[in-house]
Amino acid sequence: MKKLYLIALFSWIAFVSFGADGNSGKKLDHVFVYSGDEVTSKMIYIYDSDGSLKQLETLMPDNSGELANNGKEVYGYDEQGRMNDYESYHSLRPTVVATNTIRKEG
């Protein structure tokens, strides 16, 4: 009887742990940011085929209330998966406002 109880307990624990893990490994593709009932921005996440974050776009309401592209951040990675490049663009300024390239010495 004790053995049957332990088998049932371990089976239930395994079932619960696999069921709870159903969303693991999934990545966000967008997020809405609210202030009260109003949408203040939408952030869109774009990933590489290997799962690394490649780009983050920010949409904000324009004068007509429609979400319009307001900014973009681009990420670059080296062959070992370390971030080595970051660029930030904003619609108010059509040029690159921040570029940071990280290089390993040696």
N, CA, C and O of each residue as an XYZ file, in Angstrom:
424
protein
N       0.821     -1.191      0.000
C       0.000      0.000      0.000
C       0.869      1.260      0.000
O       0.586      2.221     -0.716
N       1.931      1.242      0.814
C       2.829      2.381      0.886
C       3.509      2.608     -0.466
O       3.695      3.749     -0.890
N       3.875      1.517     -1.137
C       4.524      1.601     -2.439
C       3.570      2.214     -3.473
O       3.984      3.046     -4.279
N       2.328      1.816     -3.451
C       1.324      2.351     -4.364
C       1.117      3.847     -4.118
O       0.970      4.621     -5.064
N       1.107      4.248     -2.846
C       0.964      5.656     -2.489
C       2.131      6.472     -3.044
O       1.920      7.546     -3.607
N       3.360      5.972     -2.891
C       4.538      6.680     -3.396
C       4.517      6.780     -4.922
O       4.857      7.825     -5.476
N       4.127      5.721     -5.596
C       4.042      5.751     -7.063
C       3.010      6.785     -7.502
O       3.256      7.546     -8.438
N       1.862      6.817     -6.838
C       0.821      7.795     -7.173
C       1.314      9.215     -6.917
O       1.055     10.113     -7.718
N       2.022      9.425     -5.808
C       2.542     10.747     -5.470
C       3.554     11.217     -6.510
O       3.466     12.351     -6.981
N       4.509     10.371     -6.874
C       5.517     10.750     -7.863
C       4.896     10.965     -9.241
O       5.325     11.850     -9.981
N       3.904     10.177     -9.585
C       3.209     10.366    -10.863
C       2.503     11.713    -10.895
O       2.550     12.417    -11.904
N       1.854     12.071     -9.805
C       1.158     13.346     -9.733
C       2.149     14.505     -9.812
O       1.893     15.484    -10.514
N       3.282     14.411     -9.100
C       4.306     15.460     -9.139
C       4.844     15.620    -10.554
O       5.004     16.745    -11.028
N       5.126     14.513    -11.233
C       5.624     14.583    -12.606
C       4.590     15.218    -13.524
O       4.943     16.038    -14.372
N       3.337     14.860    -13.374
C       2.271     15.422    -14.202
C       2.154     16.920    -13.987
O       2.053     17.675    -14.954
N       2.166     17.365    -12.734
C       2.043     18.785    -12.421
C       3.248     19.555    -12.938
O       3.084     20.650    -13.475
N       4.457     19.015    -12.794
C       5.644     19.740    -13.240
C       5.675     19.875    -14.756
O       6.076     20.922    -15.262
N       5.264     18.849    -15.496
C       5.226     18.960    -16.956
C       4.097     19.881    -17.403
O       4.256     20.618    -18.375
N       2.981     19.853    -16.723
C       1.864     20.724    -17.077
C       2.165     22.184    -16.805
O       1.734     23.054    -17.562
N       2.899     22.469    -15.739
C       3.236     23.844    -15.397
C       4.278     24.410    -16.334
O       4.392     25.629    -16.464
N       5.039     23.557    -16.988
C       6.111     23.996    -17.862
C       5.639     24.227    -19.295
O       6.471     24.403    -20.184
N       4.349     24.231    -19.542
C       3.821     24.351    -20.890
C       4.219     25.624    -21.602
O       4.317     25.624    -22.829
N       4.453     26.714    -20.879
C       4.808     27.980    -21.509
C       6.302     28.255    -21.482
O       6.734     29.300    -21.968
N       7.100     27.357    -20.933
C       8.532     27.619    -20.887
C       9.100     27.559    -22.295
O       8.669     26.750    -23.116
N      10.059     28.412    -22.562
C      10.677     28.444    -23.878
C       9.957     29.349    -24.858
O      10.492     29.622    -25.933
N       8.768     29.822    -24.532
C       8.056     30.735    -25.422
C       8.559     32.145    -25.167
O       8.895     32.500    -24.037
N       8.609     32.943    -26.222
C       9.106     34.307    -26.099
C       7.993     35.287    -26.437
O       7.121     34.995    -27.255
N       8.033     36.456    -25.797
C       7.063     37.501    -26.098
C       7.303     38.012    -27.504
O       8.450     38.182    -27.918
N       6.225     38.260    -28.246
C       6.412     38.903    -29.535
C       5.937     40.351    -29.497
O       6.337     41.145    -30.348
N       5.097     40.715    -28.537
C       4.727     42.112    -28.352
C       4.170     42.327    -26.943
O       3.708     41.397    -26.282
N       4.234     43.592    -26.512
C       3.718     43.985    -25.202
C       3.014     45.327    -25.373
O       3.568     46.242    -25.983
N       1.802     45.453    -24.843
C       1.107     46.736    -24.804
C       1.342     47.367    -23.441
O       1.272     46.688    -22.416
N       1.624     48.685    -23.426
C       1.809     49.429    -22.184
C       0.614     50.370    -22.050
O       0.308     51.133    -22.966
N      -0.055     50.309    -20.906
C      -1.255     51.105    -20.673
C      -1.021     52.153    -19.596
O      -0.215     51.966    -18.685
N      -1.748     53.266    -19.722
C      -1.878     54.250    -18.664
C      -3.378     54.400    -18.451
O      -4.053     55.092    -19.214
N      -3.889     53.761    -17.428
C      -5.339     53.693    -17.249
C      -5.931     52.819    -18.337
O      -5.538     51.662    -18.485
N      -6.878     53.362    -19.107
C      -7.494     52.625    -20.209
C      -6.830     52.910    -21.549
O      -7.177     52.286    -22.552
N      -5.883     53.838    -21.583
C      -5.247     54.257    -22.834
C      -3.972     53.462    -23.094
O      -3.183     53.221    -22.180
N      -3.778     53.060    -24.344
C      -2.523     52.416    -24.743
C      -1.492     53.514    -24.952
O      -1.700     54.415    -25.764
N      -0.375     53.447    -24.221
C       0.670     54.460    -24.371
C       1.773     54.010    -25.314
O       2.463     54.843    -25.902
N       1.948     52.704    -25.466
C       2.943     52.212    -26.419
C       2.756     50.720    -26.651
O       2.117     50.017    -25.868
N       3.331     50.268    -27.744
C       3.378     48.837    -28.057
C       4.827     48.526    -28.391
O       5.447     49.212    -29.203
N       5.359     47.496    -27.766
C       6.738     47.088    -28.023
C       6.705     45.754    -28.752
O       6.057     44.808    -28.303
N       7.408     45.680    -29.879
C       7.442     44.477    -30.708
C       8.846     43.884    -30.629
O       9.835     44.567    -30.895
N       8.920     42.611    -30.263
C      10.192     41.912    -30.139
C      10.377     41.005    -31.349
O       9.485     40.227    -31.688
N      11.540     41.105    -32.002
C      11.849     40.284    -33.174
C      13.113     39.489    -32.851
O      14.117     40.048    -32.411
N      13.045     38.170    -33.078
C      14.135     37.277    -32.698
C      14.811     36.677    -33.926
O      14.189     36.523    -34.977
N      16.106     36.335    -33.780
C      16.838     35.563    -34.782
C      16.353     34.125    -34.763
O      15.599     33.722    -33.877
N      16.790     33.358    -35.746
C      16.407     31.942    -35.798
C      16.962     31.158    -34.609
O      16.418     30.113    -34.252
N      18.046     31.654    -33.987
C      18.610     30.964    -32.821
C      17.977     31.421    -31.503
O      18.378     30.957    -30.435
N      16.996     32.322    -31.564
C      16.291     32.765    -30.370
C      16.843     34.024    -29.733
O      16.308     34.477    -28.722
N      17.903     34.607    -30.294
C      18.474     35.841    -29.751
C      17.615     37.035    -30.163
O      17.109     37.086    -31.284
N      17.455     37.997    -29.247
C      16.708     39.208    -29.564
C      17.467     39.985    -30.627
O      18.616     40.375    -30.415
N      16.834     40.211    -31.761
C      17.462     40.886    -32.892
C      17.062     42.354    -32.950
O      17.882     43.216    -33.268
N      15.790     42.638    -32.638
C      15.287     43.988    -32.805
C      14.121     44.232    -31.859
O      13.328     43.329    -31.589
N      14.023     45.453    -31.361
C      12.909     45.876    -30.524
C      12.345     47.145    -31.143
O      13.049     48.150    -31.241
N      11.084     47.114    -31.562
C      10.433     48.286    -32.138
C       9.432     48.835    -31.134
O       8.728     48.076    -30.468
N       9.372     50.165    -31.027
C       8.433     50.817    -30.126
C       7.462     51.651    -30.944
O       7.872     52.517    -31.717
N       6.182     51.388    -30.772
C       5.130     52.156    -31.435
C       4.432     52.996    -30.381
O       4.111     52.504    -29.299
N       4.195     54.277    -30.697
C       3.502     55.170    -29.771
C       2.400     55.890    -30.536
O       2.500     56.055    -31.752
N       1.348     56.323    -29.842
C       0.264     57.026    -30.535
C       0.751     58.341    -31.141
O       1.469     59.106    -30.498
N       0.345     58.593    -32.399
C       0.657     59.876    -33.021
C      -0.478     60.855    -32.720
O      -1.324     60.572    -31.871
N      -0.508     62.003    -33.404
C      -1.526     63.022    -33.126
C      -2.948     62.523    -33.363
O      -3.883     62.990    -32.712
N      -3.121     61.574    -34.296
C      -4.461     61.053    -34.581
C      -4.836     59.892    -33.653
O      -5.953     59.379    -33.730
N      -3.924     59.478    -32.787
C      -4.198     58.389    -31.860
C      -3.818     57.020    -32.383
O      -3.940     56.028    -31.665
N      -3.352     56.951    -33.642
C      -2.915     55.679    -34.223
C      -1.505     55.350    -33.748
O      -0.679     56.246    -33.570
N      -1.234     54.068    -33.546
C       0.122     53.663    -33.165
C       1.038     53.802    -34.374
O       0.754     53.256    -35.440
N       2.126     54.526    -34.207
C       3.081     54.752    -35.294
C       4.475     54.398    -34.802
O       4.762     54.461    -33.606
N       5.344     54.022    -35.748
C       6.705     53.631    -35.393
C       7.427     54.823    -34.794
O       7.563     55.862    -35.441
N       7.887     54.680    -33.572
C       8.554     55.763    -32.878
C      10.027     55.482    -32.665
O      10.829     56.415    -32.621
N      10.399     54.235    -32.534
C      11.794     53.917    -32.281
C      12.106     52.475    -32.582
O      11.223     51.620    -32.657
N      13.389     52.230    -32.752
C      13.838     50.871    -33.048
C      15.208     50.683    -32.423
O      16.064     51.564    -32.503
N      15.409     49.538    -31.804
C      16.711     49.164    -31.267
C      17.136     47.878    -31.952
O      16.359     46.928    -32.047
N      18.380     47.853    -32.431
C      18.902     46.693    -33.149
C      20.078     46.139    -32.352
O      20.941     46.886    -31.893
N      20.096     44.811    -32.195
C      21.133     44.145    -31.418
C      21.937     43.230    -32.328
O      21.377     42.561    -33.196
N      23.247     43.202    -32.130
C      24.118     42.296    -32.872
C      24.889     41.411    -31.911
O      25.197     41.812    -30.789
N      25.198     40.199    -32.364
C      25.870     39.217    -31.511
C      27.069     38.632    -32.242
O      27.077     38.555    -33.471
N      28.088     38.216    -31.480
C      29.224     37.526    -32.077
C      28.920     36.037    -32.187
O      27.828     35.594    -31.830
N      29.885     35.264    -32.683
C      29.661     33.832    -32.915
C      29.442     33.041    -31.630
O      28.953     31.912    -31.677
N      29.799     33.622    -30.478
C      29.587     32.941    -29.199
C      28.301     33.393    -28.506
O      28.041     33.013    -27.364
N      27.501     34.203    -29.197
C      26.223     34.625    -28.651
C      26.279     35.818    -27.716
O      25.290     36.131    -27.054
N      27.428     36.493    -27.650
C      27.547     37.672    -26.794
C      27.157     38.909    -27.592
O      27.498     39.030    -28.769
N      26.432     39.838    -26.942
C      26.045     41.059    -27.635
C      27.288     41.894    -27.904
O      28.052     42.195    -26.987
N      27.487     42.265    -29.160
C      28.646     43.079    -29.500
C      28.268     44.333    -30.270
O      29.148     45.103    -30.655
N      26.971     44.557    -30.506
C      26.547     45.754    -31.225
C      25.155     46.162    -30.754
O      24.290     45.314    -30.535
N      24.950     47.461    -30.604
C      23.646     48.005    -30.219
C      23.451     49.317    -30.963
O      24.313     50.195    -30.919
N      22.327     49.451    -31.642
C      21.995     50.687    -32.336
C      20.582     51.089    -31.946
O      19.699     50.243    -31.798
N      20.377     52.396    -31.780
C      19.069     52.904    -31.384
C      18.649     53.991    -32.360
O      19.411     54.923    -32.618
N      17.441     53.878    -32.903
C      16.901     54.839    -33.855
C      15.597     55.398    -33.297
O      14.830     54.676    -32.660
N      15.346     56.693    -33.537
C      14.095     57.317    -33.105
C      13.516     58.105    -34.267
O      14.264     58.721    -35.026
N      12.195     58.095    -34.420
C      11.556     58.760    -35.549
C      11.696     60.274    -35.474
O      11.636     60.951    -36.501
N      11.882     60.812    -34.277
C      12.052     62.251    -34.160
C      13.384     62.699    -34.745
O      13.528     63.844    -35.172
N      14.338     61.807    -34.762
C      15.652     62.076    -35.354
C      15.933     60.955    -36.343
O      16.111     59.808    -35.931
N      15.978     61.251    -37.621
C      16.115     60.174    -38.602
C      17.495     59.527    -38.644
O      17.689     58.565    -39.387
N      18.443     60.015    -37.883
C      19.778     59.431    -37.889
C      19.967     58.545    -36.666
O      19.151     58.557    -35.744
N      21.042     57.785    -36.670
C      21.368     56.940    -35.521
C      21.728     57.854    -34.365
O      22.596     58.717    -34.498
N      21.061     57.666    -33.220
C      21.354     58.507    -32.064
C      22.298     57.836    -31.080
O      22.885     58.513    -30.236
N      22.455     56.538    -31.168
C      23.388     55.846    -30.273
C      23.869     54.576    -30.942
O      23.074     53.729    -31.351
N      25.165     54.456    -31.046
C      25.750     53.222    -31.558
C      26.862     52.827    -30.612
O      27.716     53.644    -30.266
N      26.850     51.591    -30.201
C      27.876     51.103    -29.296
C      28.349     49.756    -29.818
O      27.611     48.771    -29.770
N      29.562     49.714    -30.310
C      30.132     48.456    -30.767
C      31.153     48.006    -29.739
O      32.080     48.743    -29.402
N      30.975     46.805    -29.251
C      31.860     46.253    -28.232
C      32.812     45.288    -28.920
O      32.371     44.345    -29.576
N      34.096     45.512    -28.780
C      35.070     44.623    -29.411
C      35.999     44.053    -28.360
O      36.412     44.735    -27.422
N      36.314     42.792    -28.543
C      37.221     42.116    -27.622
C      38.654     42.426    -28.041
O      39.019     42.267    -29.206
N      39.453     42.865    -27.086
C      40.861     43.158    -27.357
C      41.650     41.866    -27.411
O      41.385     40.929    -26.657
N      42.623     41.822    -28.311
C      43.523     40.665    -28.333
C      43.235     39.765    -29.375
O      43.910     38.746    -29.515
